[in-house]
Amino acid sequence: MSDTTKDRVIAIIAEQAVLEPGDVSLNQTLEDLGIDSLGLVESIFAIEEGFDITVPFNANDPSDSDFDISSVAAIVKAVESLVAEQHA
């Protein structure tokens, strides 16, 4: 897990949760952080913009997406994978 990717993803998620990045841990879920469905969509857009990637996420049916949002760590891992794929 790249520290810079991890730090940037955590910063984006923390901003959506109105928290300090230090208050976000890798094992937390977005729900734990108080991020609702709108905050999730905004987080996805911010991640796409921040990393210049396209996230395979269906806002109408998040469970049908190929993007793992089960925890902060899962999101970081998914972003790292997408960055590697799309910038290869």
C-alpha angles and dihedrals in degrees: 000000000000112000093218093051091044092048093048094048091047090049091052093047092045090052091053090048092046090237136124113262089242089062092060118085128192095241095056124102123224087249089056087055093050095250111151128198093278090049089049092054091046089049091052091050091048091049091049091050095041095050100029091236137125113239115211094227129142107205090192092057112017092177088062093058128105090220113096110224096166093116142353089260091052091051091050091050092048092049091050090051093049092048090051092048099044097042097043 
